[in-house]
Amino acid sequence: MTPPMAFRRFGLAAHLYALVVVLLVGYAHALTHDGQILLRFKANLLNPEDVLPSWNKSDDTPCAWVGVRCNANTSRVTYLNIPYKRLSGSISAELGKLTQLRRLVLHENRLVGPIPLSIRNLTFLRTLYLRGNALSGNIPDELGELMNIEVLNTLRFMSSRRDFCAKVMDPYELDNESKEANLNALVAFVMDHQQAFNLVENETFRSLCRRLNPHYSLPSRQTLTRSLSDHFERALLQFRSTIDSIKGAIALTQDCWSSRVMRGYMVITVQWIDEEWKLQSVVLEFRYFPPPHNQHTTSDLILSVVKDYNMWSKIKAIISDSGGEMPPAMVIVRENLNDQYSLRLEDGFHIRCICHVINRAVYDATHFIKKEVQMLRQILKAVRGSVAIRVKFSELAVVLGVSKGRVEVPGLDMETRWNTMFTMIDQSFQYRGVFSALCNSEEFCDRLANMALSDMDWRVLKSCKDFLQSAYHCTVAASGRDYISLSLQPLIYKHLLTLCEKTRSGQLDTGFTTPIIKQAATAMELKLLKYSANLNCQASKMALLLDPRSSNASSETMELKDQLRFILTMDYGLCSEVQPSPTFGVFDLFAGEGDSAIENVAHTDEVDDFFMLTAKADRRVSDVLLWWKQHSNRFPTLSLMARDTLMIQGSSVASESAFSESGGFVCPDRSKLSDENIEMMMKLKSWNRLFRE
């Protein structure tokens, strides 16, 4: 073969290859059939580039074009919604080939010509808006074959068919699907914002709805009430499915409460950590709980809820208040679940709320300063109850240099909440000179002289404030419901015991104390010691161990290492051939004499690796769950235990928060609400919040 002939054949082959590549590339990036139909519709318009610039033939699908919506799975066009665009031209008959179209909205444009007969092919069409154009002719009789159509708006046409005229509606008229969605949204609004059912009878609200859409008809109060039950049943099914899908363990918090109308309720909330390592907390039960409130009635209610939601296999702990009936009630619950379902729930199954324990300890402590606190309340009531005295108080505060601007008289406390008493004392102490001057003023001397606090009274109150400040901050730290708090229990217990010891010995950083406060410290210490086993239970110790913000280098945490490995092996299937931990401490790993031991144990399994990593507390960690999410691949088995441990809360704040939210439902103004409706509304409010996330 001569070279020229070979070159010619090679060139021909190269051209064919290039042609195939071009065809394949063109085919791979071809616009879908529905997209090509829309481009032909656009070509029929006189000004398409002005109003439809995003309709580009270089796209793979039209799904991102203005006014176009597609089926997510098939990319077929289902909505064409381009009203008020000043489109000029005629409606292309090509639209009849969009066989999956459900909504065609072209009203208030400048379209001319007849309605294409091909529209009859859109058998799935439910909504057709053509009003406000310059279209000619009558509505084609063939459109009567569209059996699924619900809304037809062609107000400027004369129809030759009466049955079609009956379907002519305003474009803002709601179809059945929209009405149902609006009713569900109204129910959610009533739940979330604790509105009364007679809201729909309020003329101002009705007027607002009419202005938003004159064709929207509010449901009656009876319909809204019935819709609550329907909405609840649907949400209940969804919530049960959510509970069933939880892969890890769950914990419950429980508390009881008496409303302002003197009715008792029990609330149970459920906590778990989801797959994204987010702590979830939801109302599980909110039920009227009449007397007697004893260990049997309490345990019966808790067991009925656990079994009703079929969560017995997932439950790991219950956090409760410090009521006297709770320990025996939790024993009954634990033994019943163990016997009936062959579980291995142990004593640590019951977690006492740290905030309730602090409250009881502080209550015993403040018994010794009742006189001084009552005197402070008395003078505050006098100041706050008289406009003239308040004005004088403000003037004296400015004159004495205590305040340069607006003066706020300290607020009174709620006698059942010690943290408000602490705030009252804290705010009042800066005005002690103002109170003294006020009581000695000629204007109010007769009324206030016998209310004056002595220097010793103020000293007692100041030392009380200094003593309780740590307890106040500890309560605030443990009161969150959106972050882990069980690991704080041992730390708070140890911190408050140290505080009591320093106070009794006069070693507080504030520099002085009083004999009365030393007595108060002794009383608090005795109460804390009573709860030592509860606040230092196995679960709280493991939570502290798994918290990267704490150091695992102490001898106490090293003693838990083998227990941790045993739990991981028995409950989580950890495969480890590591022998019991050697006697040296973790700090030895960083010393010269421990170097030989490192070679034997470093990175042998997840437990050793974790102890190495957390030998030093990482104070930079602000989100413990985020830390575990980031380290879950490094500790695949240990992270499962962390998820099932850290979701246990150290307080029952989640339940108390539910009581706070119920104030709009359980009040004298809503006395007609049945207990069943209150229960449904409280659950729905919490569940809807979960579903929206």
C-alpha positions as CSV (number, residue, x, y, z in Angstrom):
1,M,0.0,0.0,0.0
2,T,1.4,3.4,-1.0
3,P,1.9,5.9,1.8
4,P,-0.6,8.4,0.3
5,M,-3.3,5.9,0.3
6,A,-2.6,4.9,4.0
7,F,-2.7,8.6,5.0
8,R,-6.0,9.1,3.2
9,R,-7.5,6.1,5.0
10,F,-6.1,7.2,8.4
11,G,-7.6,10.7,7.8
12,L,-11.0,9.2,6.9
13,A,-11.0,7.1,10.1
14,A,-10.0,10.1,12.2
15,H,-12.9,12.1,10.7
16,L,-15.4,9.3,11.4
17,Y,-14.1,9.0,15.0
18,A,-14.5,12.7,15.6
19,L,-18.1,12.6,14.1
20,V,-19.0,9.8,16.5
21,V,-17.6,11.6,19.5
22,V,-19.5,14.8,18.5
23,L,-22.7,12.8,18.2
24,L,-22.3,11.0,21.5
25,V,-21.5,14.2,23.3
26,G,-24.4,15.9,21.7
27,Y,-26.7,13.1,22.7
28,A,-25.4,13.0,26.3
29,H,-26.2,16.7,26.7
30,A,-29.5,16.8,24.7
31,L,-32.3,18.7,26.2
32,T,-35.3,16.5,27.3
33,H,-38.3,16.1,25.1
34,D,-40.4,18.3,27.4
35,G,-37.7,21.0,27.3
36,Q,-37.8,21.0,23.5
37,I,-41.6,21.4,23.6
38,L,-41.3,24.4,25.9
39,L,-38.7,26.0,23.5
40,R,-41.2,25.6,20.6
41,F,-43.8,27.3,22.8
42,K,-41.3,30.1,23.5
43,A,-40.6,30.4,19.8
44,N,-44.3,31.3,19.2
45,L,-43.9,34.3,21.5
46,L,-43.0,37.8,20.3
47,N,-40.8,38.8,23.2
48,P,-39.5,35.6,24.8
49,E,-35.9,36.7,25.6
50,D,-37.2,39.6,27.6
51,V,-39.2,37.5,30.1
52,L,-37.9,34.0,29.7
53,P,-34.1,34.4,29.5
54,S,-33.4,31.3,31.6
55,W,-35.1,29.0,29.0
56,N,-31.9,27.8,27.4
57,K,-31.5,24.9,24.9
58,S,-28.0,24.1,26.3
59,D,-29.6,22.8,29.6
60,D,-30.1,19.1,30.2
61,T,-33.6,19.6,31.6
62,P,-36.0,22.5,31.9
63,C,-36.6,21.9,35.6
64,A,-34.6,25.0,36.7
65,W,-36.3,27.3,34.2
66,V,-38.5,30.2,35.5
67,G,-42.1,29.1,35.9
68,V,-41.3,25.4,35.4
69,R,-41.6,22.5,37.9
70,C,-40.8,18.9,37.2
71,N,-41.3,15.4,38.7
72,A,-38.1,14.8,40.7
73,N,-37.8,11.2,39.5
74,T,-38.6,11.5,35.8
75,S,-37.8,15.2,35.0
76,R,-41.2,15.4,33.2
77,V,-42.8,18.9,33.4
78,T,-45.7,19.0,35.8
79,Y,-46.2,22.8,36.4
80,L,-46.0,25.7,33.9
81,N,-46.7,28.8,35.9
82,I,-45.8,32.1,34.1
83,P,-48.6,34.7,34.8
84,Y,-48.1,38.4,34.7
85,K,-45.1,38.2,32.4
86,R,-46.5,40.4,29.5
87,L,-46.1,37.5,27.1
88,S,-47.2,38.3,23.6
89,G,-48.0,35.9,20.8
90,S,-50.2,32.7,20.6
91,I,-50.4,29.6,22.7
92,S,-48.5,26.9,20.8
93,A,-50.3,23.6,20.1
94,E,-47.1,21.9,21.2
95,L,-48.2,22.3,24.9
96,G,-50.6,19.5,24.3
97,K,-47.5,17.2,24.2
98,L,-46.7,17.9,27.9
99,T,-48.7,14.8,28.9
100,Q,-47.7,15.0,32.5
101,L,-48.7,18.6,33.0
102,R,-51.0,19.2,36.0
103,R,-51.0,23.0,36.2
104,L,-51.0,25.4,33.3
105,V,-51.1,29.1,34.5
106,L,-50.9,31.8,31.8
107,H,-53.3,34.5,33.0
108,E,-52.8,38.2,32.8
109,N,-50.5,38.2,29.8
110,R,-51.0,39.5,26.2
111,L,-51.6,36.2,24.4
112,V,-53.9,36.1,21.4
113,G,-55.6,33.5,19.2
114,P,-57.7,30.5,20.2
115,I,-57.1,27.9,22.9
116,P,-55.3,25.0,21.1
117,L,-57.4,21.9,20.8
118,S,-54.4,19.9,21.8
119,I,-54.9,20.9,25.4
120,R,-57.4,18.0,25.4
121,N,-54.4,15.6,25.6
122,L,-53.4,16.9,29.0
123,T,-55.3,14.2,30.8
124,F,-53.6,14.9,34.2
125,L,-54.4,18.6,34.0
126,R,-56.1,19.9,37.2
127,T,-55.7,23.7,36.9
128,L,-56.0,25.9,33.9
129,Y,-55.7,29.7,34.2
130,L,-56.1,31.8,31.0
131,R,-57.9,34.9,32.3
132,G,-56.7,38.4,31.3
133,N,-55.4,37.6,27.8
134,A,-56.8,38.6,24.4
135,L,-57.7,35.1,23.3
136,S,-60.5,34.7,20.8
137,G,-63.3,32.2,20.4
138,N,-65.1,30.0,22.8
139,I,-63.8,27.4,25.2
140,P,-63.4,24.2,23.0
141,D,-65.9,21.6,23.9
142,E,-63.1,19.0,23.7
143,L,-61.8,20.4,27.0
144,G,-64.8,18.8,28.7
145,E,-62.9,15.5,28.3
146,L,-60.4,16.6,31.0
147,M,-61.9,14.6,33.8
148,N,-59.3,15.7,36.5
149,I,-59.6,19.4,36.0
150,E,-60.7,21.2,39.2
151,V,-60.1,24.9,38.4
152,L,-60.7,26.5,35.0
153,N,-60.4,30.2,34.7
154,T,-61.3,31.8,31.4
155,L,-63.6,34.6,32.5
156,R,-63.4,36.6,29.3
157,F,-64.8,33.8,27.1
158,M,-68.3,32.7,26.3
159,S,-68.7,29.0,26.7
160,S,-71.1,26.9,24.6
161,R,-71.3,24.3,27.4
162,R,-73.2,25.0,30.7
163,D,-71.3,22.3,32.6
164,F,-68.1,24.0,31.7
165,C,-69.4,27.4,32.8
166,A,-70.1,25.9,36.2
167,K,-66.3,25.2,36.5
168,V,-65.3,28.8,35.8
169,M,-63.6,30.1,39.0
170,D,-61.4,33.0,40.1
171,P,-57.7,32.2,40.0
172,Y,-57.5,32.8,43.8
173,E,-60.2,30.2,44.5
174,L,-58.6,27.3,46.5
175,D,-58.7,23.8,45.3
176,N,-59.4,20.9,47.8
177,E,-55.7,20.2,48.3
178,S,-55.0,23.8,49.2
179,K,-58.0,24.0,51.5
180,E,-56.7,20.9,53.4
181,A,-53.2,22.3,53.6
182,N,-54.6,25.6,54.9
183,L,-56.6,23.8,57.6
184,N,-53.5,21.9,58.7
185,A,-51.6,25.1,58.8
186,L,-54.3,26.7,60.9
187,V,-54.3,23.8,63.4
188,A,-50.5,24.1,63.6
189,F,-50.8,27.8,64.3
190,V,-53.3,27.3,67.0
191,M,-51.1,24.6,68.7
192,D,-47.7,26.5,68.3
193,H,-49.1,29.8,69.6
194,Q,-51.6,28.4,72.1
195,Q,-54.6,30.1,70.5
196,A,-58.1,29.4,71.5
197,F,-60.4,27.5,69.2
198,N,-62.8,30.5,69.1
199,L,-60.1,32.4,67.2
200,V,-62.0,31.5,64.0
201,E,-65.0,33.4,65.5
202,N,-62.9,36.6,66.2
203,E,-64.1,39.2,63.7
204,T,-60.7,40.9,63.5
205,F,-59.0,37.6,62.6
206,R,-61.8,36.8,60.1
207,S,-61.4,40.3,58.5
208,L,-57.7,39.7,58.1
209,C,-58.3,36.4,56.4
210,R,-60.9,38.0,54.0
211,R,-58.4,40.7,53.0
212,L,-55.7,38.1,52.3
213,N,-58.1,36.0,50.2
214,P,-61.8,36.9,49.8
215,H,-62.6,33.3,48.8
216,Y,-61.0,31.7,51.8
217,S,-63.7,30.5,54.3
218,L,-62.5,29.9,57.8
219,P,-63.6,26.6,59.4
220,S,-66.1,26.7,62.3
221,R,-64.9,26.2,65.8
222,Q,-66.4,22.7,65.8
223,T,-64.6,21.8,62.5
224,L,-61.3,23.1,63.9
225,T,-61.8,21.0,67.1
226,R,-62.5,17.9,65.0
227,S,-59.5,18.7,62.8
228,L,-57.3,18.7,65.9
229,S,-58.2,15.0,66.5
230,D,-57.5,14.2,62.8
231,H,-54.2,16.1,62.9
232,F,-53.2,14.3,66.1
233,E,-53.9,10.8,64.7
234,R,-51.7,11.5,61.6
235,A,-49.0,13.0,63.8
236,L,-49.2,10.0,66.2
237,L,-48.5,7.6,63.4
238,Q,-45.6,9.7,62.2
239,F,-44.2,10.0,65.7
240,R,-44.5,6.2,66.4
241,S,-42.5,5.7,63.2
242,T,-39.9,8.1,64.3
243,I,-39.5,6.3,67.7
244,D,-39.3,2.9,66.0
245,S,-36.5,4.2,63.7
246,I,-34.2,5.3,66.5
247,K,-31.1,3.2,66.3
248,G,-29.7,3.9,69.7
249,A,-31.0,4.0,73.2
250,I,-33.5,6.5,74.7
251,A,-34.0,8.1,78.1
252,L,-37.1,9.5,79.7
253,T,-37.5,12.5,82.0
254,Q,-40.5,12.7,84.3
255,D,-42.0,15.4,86.5
256,C,-45.3,16.3,88.1
257,W,-46.9,19.8,88.3
258,S,-49.9,21.5,89.6
259,S,-51.4,24.1,87.3
260,R,-52.9,27.5,88.2
261,V,-56.3,25.9,88.3
262,M,-55.0,23.4,90.9
263,R,-55.0,20.4,88.6
264,G,-52.2,17.9,88.7
265,Y,-50.4,16.7,85.5
266,M,-47.6,14.4,84.8
267,V,-45.3,15.0,81.8
268,I,-42.9,12.5,80.3
269,T,-40.4,13.5,77.7
270,V,-38.1,11.3,75.6
271,Q,-34.5,12.1,74.6
272,W,-32.2,10.5,72.1
273,I,-29.2,11.4,69.9
274,D,-30.1,11.1,66.2
275,E,-27.8,10.0,63.3
276,E,-26.5,13.5,62.9
277,W,-25.5,13.6,66.5
278,K,-28.1,16.1,67.5
279,L,-29.8,15.7,70.9
280,Q,-33.6,15.4,70.4
281,S,-36.1,16.0,73.2
282,V,-39.8,15.6,72.7
283,V,-43.0,15.4,74.8
284,L,-44.0,11.8,75.0
285,E,-46.9,12.1,77.5
286,F,-48.8,15.0,79.1
287,R,-51.6,13.6,81.2
288,Y,-53.9,14.7,83.9
289,F,-52.6,12.9,87.1
290,P,-55.1,13.1,89.9
291,P,-54.3,12.1,93.5
292,P,-53.0,9.9,95.1
293,H,-49.5,10.5,93.9
294,N,-47.6,7.5,95.3
295,Q,-45.2,4.9,94.0
296,H,-47.9,2.7,92.6
297,T,-49.9,5.3,90.6
298,T,-46.6,6.8,89.4
299,S,-45.1,3.5,88.2
300,D,-48.4,2.4,86.6
301,L,-48.5,5.5,84.5
302,I,-44.9,5.4,83.4
303,L,-45.1,1.6,82.5
304,S,-48.3,2.2,80.5
305,V,-46.6,4.9,78.4
306,V,-43.4,2.8,77.9
307,K,-45.5,-0.2,76.8
308,D,-47.9,1.8,74.7
309,Y,-45.1,3.2,72.5
310,N,-43.3,-0.2,72.5
311,M,-40.1,1.4,73.6
312,W,-39.1,-1.0,76.4
313,S,-36.2,-2.4,74.4
314,K,-34.6,1.0,73.9
315,I,-35.1,2.6,77.3
316,K,-31.9,3.0,79.3
317,A,-32.7,5.5,82.0
318,I,-35.4,7.7,83.6
319,I,-34.6,11.1,85.1
320,S,-37.0,12.3,87.7
321,D,-37.5,14.9,90.4
322,S,-36.5,14.3,94.0
323,G,-40.0,13.4,95.3
324,G,-40.1,10.8,98.0
325,E,-42.3,8.4,95.9
326,M,-39.9,8.4,93.0
327,P,-37.2,5.9,94.2
328,P,-39.6,3.1,95.0
329,A,-41.6,3.9,91.9
330,M,-38.5,3.5,89.7
331,V,-37.7,0.2,91.4
332,I,-41.2,-1.1,90.4
333,V,-40.7,0.1,86.8
334,R,-37.2,-1.4,86.6
335,E,-38.2,-4.8,88.0
336,N,-41.3,-4.9,85.9
337,L,-39.4,-4.3,82.7
338,N,-36.7,-6.8,83.7
339,D,-39.2,-9.5,84.5
340,Q,-41.5,-9.0,81.6
341,Y,-39.0,-8.4,78.8
342,S,-35.8,-10.1,80.2
343,L,-33.9,-6.9,80.4
344,R,-30.8,-6.1,82.5
345,L,-31.7,-2.7,83.8
346,E,-29.6,-2.0,87.0
347,D,-29.8,0.5,89.9
348,G,-28.4,3.3,87.8
349,F,-31.5,3.2,85.7
350,H,-33.0,5.9,87.9
351,I,-31.2,9.3,87.6
352,R,-32.1,12.0,90.1
353,C,-32.4,15.5,88.8
354,I,-29.3,17.5,89.9
355,C,-31.3,20.8,89.9
356,H,-33.8,19.3,92.3
357,V,-31.0,18.1,94.6
358,I,-29.4,21.5,94.6
359,N,-32.8,23.0,95.3
360,R,-33.3,20.8,98.4
361,A,-29.8,21.5,99.6
362,V,-30.2,25.2,99.3
363,Y,-33.6,25.1,101.0
364,D,-32.0,23.5,104.0
365,A,-29.2,26.1,103.9
366,T,-31.4,29.2,103.6
367,H,-33.5,28.1,106.6
368,F,-30.9,29.9,108.7
369,I,-31.3,33.3,107.0
370,K,-35.1,33.5,106.9
371,K,-35.2,36.5,109.2
372,E,-32.9,38.7,107.0
373,V,-34.6,37.6,103.8
374,Q,-38.0,38.4,105.2
375,M,-36.9,41.9,106.2
376,L,-35.6,42.5,102.7
377,R,-38.9,41.4,101.2
378,Q,-40.8,43.7,103.5
379,I,-38.9,46.9,102.6
380,L,-39.0,45.9,98.8
381,K,-42.8,45.5,99.0
382,A,-43.0,49.0,100.6
383,V,-40.8,50.6,97.9
384,R,-42.5,48.9,95.0
385,G,-46.0,49.5,96.4
386,S,-45.8,53.3,96.5
387,V,-45.1,55.6,93.6
388,A,-43.8,58.4,96.0
389,I,-41.3,56.0,97.7
390,R,-40.2,54.7,94.3
391,V,-39.5,58.2,93.1
392,K,-37.5,59.0,96.3
393,F,-35.6,55.7,95.9
394,S,-34.6,56.7,92.4
395,E,-33.5,60.2,93.5
396,L,-31.4,58.9,96.3
397,A,-29.7,56.3,94.0
398,V,-28.6,59.1,91.7
399,V,-27.5,61.5,94.5
400,L,-25.5,58.7,96.2
401,G,-23.8,57.8,92.9
402,V,-25.2,54.3,92.9
403,S,-26.8,54.9,89.5
404,K,-26.3,57.5,86.7
405,G,-29.3,56.6,84.6
406,R,-32.7,55.0,85.0
407,V,-33.1,53.2,88.3
408,E,-34.8,49.9,88.5
409,V,-36.1,48.9,91.9
410,P,-35.0,45.3,92.6
411,G,-37.7,42.7,92.0
412,L,-39.3,40.5,94.6
413,D,-38.6,36.8,94.6
414,M,-40.9,33.9,94.3
415,E,-40.7,32.3,97.7
416,T,-40.8,28.7,96.2
417,R,-37.8,29.4,94.0
418,W,-34.5,30.0,95.7
419,N,-32.8,31.2,92.5
420,T,-35.1,34.2,92.5
421,M,-34.2,34.9,96.1
422,F,-30.5,34.9,95.1
423,T,-31.3,37.4,92.3
424,M,-33.3,39.6,94.7
425,I,-30.4,39.7,97.2
426,D,-27.8,40.2,94.5
427,Q,-29.7,43.2,93.0
428,S,-30.6,44.7,96.3
429,F,-27.1,44.7,97.9
430,Q,-25.8,47.4,95.6
431,Y,-28.6,49.7,96.9
432,R,-28.0,49.0,100.6
433,G,-26.9,52.7,101.1
434,V,-30.1,53.8,99.3
435,F,-32.3,51.7,101.5
436,S,-30.6,53.1,104.6
437,A,-31.0,56.7,103.5
438,L,-34.6,56.1,102.5
439,C,-35.5,54.7,105.9
440,N,-33.8,57.7,107.6
441,S,-35.4,60.3,105.4
442,E,-37.7,62.8,107.1
443,E,-40.3,62.2,104.4
444,F,-40.7,58.4,105.0
445,C,-39.0,57.9,108.3
446,D,-42.3,57.1,110.1
447,R,-43.3,54.5,107.6
448,L,-40.0,52.8,107.0
449,A,-37.9,53.2,110.1
450,N,-38.8,49.8,111.6
451,M,-38.0,48.1,108.2
452,A,-34.4,49.3,108.1
453,L,-31.8,46.5,107.8
454,S,-28.7,46.8,110.1
455,D,-25.1,46.4,108.9
456,M,-25.1,42.9,110.3
457,D,-28.2,42.0,108.3
458,W,-26.6,43.2,105.1
459,R,-23.4,41.3,106.0
460,V,-25.5,38.1,106.4
461,L,-27.2,38.7,103.1
462,K,-23.9,39.4,101.4
463,S,-22.2,36.3,102.7
464,C,-25.4,34.3,101.8
465,K,-25.2,35.7,98.2
466,D,-21.5,34.8,98.0
467,F,-22.1,31.3,99.3
468,L,-25.0,30.6,97.0
469,Q,-23.5,32.1,93.9
470,S,-21.7,28.8,92.9
471,A,-25.0,26.9,93.5
472,Y,-26.8,29.4,91.2
473,H,-24.2,29.0,88.4
474,C,-24.3,25.2,88.8
475,T,-28.0,25.2,88.4
476,V,-27.9,27.4,85.3
477,A,-25.2,25.1,83.8
478,A,-27.3,22.0,84.4
479,S,-30.6,23.5,83.2
480,G,-30.0,23.2,79.5
481,R,-32.1,20.8,77.5
482,D,-30.3,21.2,74.2
483,Y,-26.9,20.0,75.3
484,I,-25.5,17.1,77.4
485,S,-25.7,17.6,81.2
486,L,-25.3,14.1,82.9
487,S,-21.5,14.5,82.9
488,L,-21.9,17.6,85.1
489,Q,-23.4,15.7,88.0
490,P,-20.2,14.4,89.6
491,L,-18.4,17.7,89.0
492,I,-21.2,19.8,90.5
493,Y,-21.4,17.5,93.5
494,K,-17.7,17.7,94.2
495,H,-17.7,21.5,93.6
496,L,-20.5,22.2,96.0
497,L,-19.0,19.9,98.7
498,T,-15.7,21.9,98.4
499,L,-17.7,25.1,98.6
500,C,-19.3,23.9,101.9
501,E,-16.0,22.9,103.4
502,K,-14.3,26.3,102.5
503,T,-17.3,28.2,103.9
504,R,-17.2,26.3,107.2
505,S,-13.5,26.9,107.5
506,G,-13.8,30.6,106.5
507,Q,-11.7,30.1,103.4
508,L,-14.0,31.7,100.8
509,D,-12.4,33.9,98.2
510,T,-14.8,36.7,99.2
511,G,-12.8,37.3,102.3
512,F,-15.4,37.1,105.1
513,T,-18.3,35.0,106.2
514,T,-20.7,34.8,109.2
515,P,-21.6,32.2,111.8
516,I,-25.0,31.8,110.3
517,I,-23.7,31.1,106.8
518,K,-21.3,28.5,108.3
519,Q,-24.4,26.8,109.7
520,A,-26.0,27.0,106.3
521,A,-23.0,25.4,104.7
522,T,-23.1,22.5,107.2
523,A,-26.8,22.0,106.4
524,M,-26.2,22.0,102.6
525,E,-23.3,19.5,103.0
526,L,-25.4,17.1,104.9
527,K,-28.1,17.2,102.3
528,L,-25.6,16.7,99.4
529,L,-24.1,13.7,101.1
530,K,-27.5,12.1,101.2
531,Y,-27.5,12.1,97.4
532,S,-23.9,11.1,97.0
533,A,-24.7,7.7,95.4
534,N,-27.2,9.2,93.0
535,L,-25.0,12.0,91.8
536,N,-22.0,9.6,91.4
537,C,-23.8,6.7,89.8
538,Q,-22.3,4.5,87.1
539,A,-24.1,6.4,84.3
540,S,-22.9,9.8,85.4
541,K,-19.3,8.6,85.8
542,M,-19.3,7.0,82.3
543,A,-20.8,10.3,80.9
544,L,-17.9,12.2,82.5
545,L,-15.4,9.7,81.2
546,L,-16.8,10.1,77.6
547,D,-16.8,13.9,77.8
548,P,-13.6,15.2,76.1
549,R,-13.7,18.3,78.2
550,S,-12.6,16.3,81.2
551,S,-9.2,14.6,81.7
552,N,-9.0,10.9,81.9
553,A,-5.6,10.9,83.5
554,S,-6.8,10.7,87.2
555,S,-6.6,7.4,89.1
556,E,-10.3,7.5,89.5
557,T,-11.0,7.5,85.8
558,M,-8.3,4.9,85.2
559,E,-10.2,2.6,87.5
560,L,-13.2,2.8,85.1
561,K,-11.2,1.8,82.1
562,D,-11.7,-1.9,82.5
563,Q,-15.4,-1.4,83.3
564,L,-15.7,0.6,80.1
565,R,-14.0,-2.1,78.0
566,F,-16.2,-4.8,79.7
567,I,-19.4,-2.8,78.8
568,L,-18.2,-2.3,75.2
569,T,-17.5,-6.0,74.9
570,M,-20.7,-7.3,76.4
571,D,-23.2,-4.7,75.0
572,Y,-21.5,-3.4,71.8
573,G,-19.5,-6.4,70.5
574,L,-16.0,-4.8,70.9
575,C,-13.4,-7.3,69.8
576,S,-10.4,-6.8,72.0
577,E,-7.5,-9.0,73.1
578,V,-6.2,-6.4,75.5
579,Q,-5.4,-7.6,79.0
580,P,-6.5,-5.5,82.1
581,S,-4.9,-2.1,82.2
582,P,-1.4,-1.9,83.7
583,T,-0.9,-0.3,87.0
584,F,0.9,2.9,85.7
585,G,-1.2,6.0,85.2
586,V,-1.8,7.8,82.0
587,F,0.6,10.5,82.9
588,D,3.3,7.9,83.0
589,L,2.8,7.6,79.3
590,F,4.3,11.0,78.9
591,A,7.2,10.4,81.3
592,G,10.5,8.7,80.5
593,E,10.0,5.7,82.8
594,G,6.7,4.9,81.0
595,D,8.1,4.8,77.5
596,S,8.6,1.0,77.6
597,A,4.9,0.6,78.5
598,I,3.8,2.7,75.6
599,E,5.1,0.1,73.2
600,N,2.8,-2.5,74.7
601,V,-0.5,-0.7,75.0
602,A,-0.5,2.3,72.6
603,H,-3.4,2.1,70.1
604,T,-4.1,-1.6,70.9
605,D,-7.8,-0.9,70.8
606,E,-10.3,1.9,70.8
607,V,-10.3,2.2,74.6
608,D,-6.6,2.7,74.9
609,D,-6.6,5.1,71.9
610,F,-9.4,7.1,73.5
611,F,-7.6,7.4,76.9
612,M,-4.5,8.5,75.1
613,L,-6.4,11.2,73.2
614,T,-8.3,12.5,76.3
615,A,-5.5,12.3,78.9
616,K,-5.6,16.0,78.9
617,A,-8.9,17.9,79.0
618,D,-9.8,19.7,75.9
619,R,-11.3,23.0,77.0
620,R,-11.7,24.1,73.4
621,V,-14.6,21.7,72.9
622,S,-17.9,23.7,73.0
623,D,-20.1,21.0,71.5
624,V,-19.4,17.5,72.9
625,L,-21.8,15.8,70.4
626,L,-20.0,17.5,67.5
627,W,-16.7,16.2,68.8
628,W,-18.1,12.7,68.8
629,K,-19.5,13.1,65.4
630,Q,-16.1,14.1,64.1
631,H,-14.4,11.2,65.9
632,S,-17.0,8.5,65.2
633,N,-14.9,6.9,62.5
634,R,-11.9,6.7,64.8
635,F,-14.0,5.2,67.6
636,P,-16.7,3.3,65.8
637,T,-17.7,1.1,68.8
638,L,-17.0,3.6,71.6
639,S,-19.1,6.2,69.7
640,L,-22.1,3.9,70.0
641,M,-21.8,3.8,73.7
642,A,-21.2,7.6,73.8
643,R,-24.4,8.1,71.9
644,D,-26.4,5.8,74.3
645,T,-24.9,7.5,77.4
646,L,-24.6,11.2,76.7
647,M,-28.3,11.4,75.6
648,I,-29.2,10.8,79.3
649,Q,-29.9,14.2,80.8
650,G,-28.7,15.2,84.3
651,S,-31.8,17.1,85.1
652,S,-35.6,17.0,84.4
653,V,-35.5,20.4,82.8
654,A,-37.0,19.0,79.6
655,S,-40.2,18.1,81.5
656,E,-40.3,21.4,83.4
657,S,-40.0,23.2,80.1
658,A,-43.1,21.4,78.8
659,F,-45.0,22.6,81.9
660,S,-43.9,26.2,81.2
661,E,-45.2,25.9,77.6
662,S,-48.5,24.5,78.8
663,G,-49.4,27.8,80.6
664,G,-51.4,29.0,77.6
665,F,-53.5,25.8,77.6
666,V,-53.9,25.0,81.3
667,C,-55.2,28.3,82.7
668,P,-58.5,29.8,84.0
669,D,-59.2,31.4,80.6
670,R,-59.2,28.0,78.9
671,S,-61.3,26.2,81.5
672,K,-63.5,24.6,78.8
673,L,-60.6,22.6,77.4
674,S,-60.9,18.9,78.1
675,D,-57.9,17.1,79.5
676,E,-57.9,15.0,76.3
677,N,-57.6,18.1,74.2
678,I,-54.9,19.6,76.4
679,E,-52.9,16.3,76.1
680,M,-53.3,16.3,72.3
681,M,-52.3,20.0,71.9
682,M,-49.2,19.7,74.1
683,K,-48.0,16.6,72.2
684,L,-48.8,18.2,68.8
685,K,-46.9,21.3,69.6
686,S,-43.8,19.3,70.5
687,W,-44.1,16.8,67.7
688,N,-44.6,19.5,65.0
689,R,-41.4,21.1,66.2
690,L,-39.6,17.8,65.7
691,F,-41.2,17.2,62.3
692,R,-40.1,20.6,61.0
693,E,-36.4,20.0,61.7
